[in-house]
């Protein structure tokens, strides 16, 4: 990957990029409240399942589909990926999480990181899911798909670990141990996703989805999801 592509991707996936990712826990806050996540071991199990068998895997597949559609200039395929991504949100909070971050990401990209064809391809998109927005921007900037997938999965893991640290079941060092253990498996998943398409979207994280519903009425909350 060219140095410019690497630098661009680091900027886009940085916690400082203004998409508001710090405000969302993807249901993790409820898992801590319910006692499902209480220490490093239980957090590792929760994250592995969510990332490798649930939203992480699906978001990567959706990102890849959006990337390929944008690279081909196929707005119909891009809209199909986006419609599916929004429909897959299991709760109102998870829908808000992906739609708000996706729209914020695209608005900043259009304003600060323009690319040929980007305005035209986004014209028909209203609400846009975050992985679709990232795949679209990366394709039109020519950032290699494999690198985007690895970066997106690692960034998602990092955001969840950051949320867990704020929720207090683990400390900073434990969080880094978790990330160090997850990264090789996320890299493997990114490689697998290169061979997958929208027909491969699936998940087996029912309790996490249920938790996202329960979080909507949770008495004490730090996060929006």
N, C-alpha and C positions, 0 to 999 in steps of 0.2 A: 504494500500500500504506500502511495506517495506521502511525503511528509505533510503536504497541505491537506490531504484527505484525513490523515491522522489527527492533525490539529483541529480541523473542522469538527470531527466527530467528538473529540474530547470536549470542545466548547459546548456542543449541542447536548451532550449527556451529563454535563456537569450539574451538580446540585444548585449552582448559581444561575443556570439558565432559567429565565422567568416563566416557568410553566406551573409553579405551585405544587410540585411533587411532595414537598415537605408536609403538606396539609393532609395527605392521605396515607392510610395504613393498609388498605385493601383487606379489611376485615380483621387484621391482626389485633387491633385494640380489643375487639370483642373476644378473641381467642385468649388474650391475657386475662380479661375480666372473668371469663368462664372457667379459667384454670387449665385450659388445653395447652397453653404455653406458659410455663412457670420457671424454666431454667434453660441452660444452653442445649441440653439434649432434646427437650421437647420442642424448642424453637427450631433446631436443625431438622427434625422430622417434619414439622409444619412447613418450613420453607422448601425443603426438598420436594414434598408432595405438590405444593402450590406452583413451584417453578417448573418442575419436570413433568408433571401430569395434569396441570391445570392452566391457569391464566398465563403463566410464563411461556409454556409451549404454544398455546393458542395465539398469543400476541406475536410470537416470532413467526408463526405460519402466516398470519394476517399481514405482518410487515413485509414478508417476502412476496406475498401476492400483490400488495400495493406497489412494491418496488418494481416488479416485473411489468405490471400494467403501466406504470408511469414511464418506464424505459421504452416501452413499445408505443407510447402515446395513445393507449387504449383507455379512454375515459369511462366507457361502460364497465370494463373489468375493474377499474379503480372504484367506481361507485358500488359495484357488487361486493368487493372486499370491505368497503366502509360500512355498507348496510349490514353485513354479517357481523362485523366487529361490534357495532352498536347494539345489535339484537342479542348478542351473546352476554351482555352485561346482566348479571343475575338479579340485580336490585337497582333501585333508583340511585343509591349512593355510588355503586360501581359504574353505572351509566354516567353519572356526573363526573366521576374521577377520570374516565377515559375521554369524555367529550370536552370537558373543560381544559384538560391538559393538551388535547389535540388541537383545539382551536387556538389556545394561547401559543402553542409551538408554531403553528402555521403563521399566525399574525406576526410573530417576531422574525421568522424566516423571511417572510415577504418584505418586511421593513428593513432588515439588517443583512440578510444573506440571500439576495435575489439570485435567480437562475433562469436561463432561457426556458420559456414554456411553463414556468411555475404558476404565474398568474392565470394563464389560460386553463390549466388543469384543475385549479382550485375554484374556478368560477362557479361550477355546478355543485360544489360541496357546501352544504350548510353546516350542520353538526359533523364533526370529523373525529374519529377515534384516534387516540394518540399513536398506536403503532402504525396506522395507515398514514398519518401525517409524517411520521419519521421516515417510513419507507419511500413515500413520494419525494420528500426533500432530498434524501440520500441518492435516489436514482437520478434526479435531474442535476445534482451536483457531481455525479459520477463517482461517488464513494462506493467501494466494492461491497456487495451484499454480504459476503461472509463476515467482513469486519463490522458492519452495522448490526448484524445479528448477535455477534459476540458482545459488542458494546451494549446493546439494548438489554440483553439478558443480565449482564453483569450490573448495569445501572439499576435495573429493577431489584435485583438481589440486594444491592447496596442501600437502596431506599428503604426496603423492608427491614434490614438490619438496623438502620438508623432509627426507624420508628420503634423497633424493639428496645433499643437502648434508651430512648426517651420514655418508654413505658416501664422501664426499670427491671425487667427480668434478667437482663445480662449487662455486663460492662463493655467497655471499649475493646479490651483485649479479646474477650470471648467473641465479640462481633467479628473481629478480624480473623479469628480461627475459623469461624463459620464460613466467611467469605473465601478463605483459602481452600477450604474443603469443597466448596460449591463450584468454584471457577472451572476446574477440569471437567466436571460433569456438564456445566453450562456450555463449555466449548464443544463438547461432544454433541450436545443437543443442537447447537447452532449448525454443526456439520450435517446432522440428520435432516434439519429443516430445509436445507438446500435441495433435498430430493422430495419434498412434500408439497402439497397444494391444498386448496380450500376443502377438498373432500376428506382430508386427514384431520380436520379440526375435531377435537373431542376433549372431554375432561372427566375426571373422576374425583372431584373435590366437593362433594355434596355438603359436608359439614362447614366448609369455608363459605360456601354460598349461603347456607342457612344463617351462619353467623353475620353475614353482611346485612340480612334482613333485620336481625335482632339488634344490630348496632344502631339502626335508625331510631330506636326507642331506648337506647342505653342511657341510664341516668347521668353518668359522668363521662364526658368525651373530650379528648384532646384533638382528635382527627375527624375529618369529614367523611371518612369511610372506614 
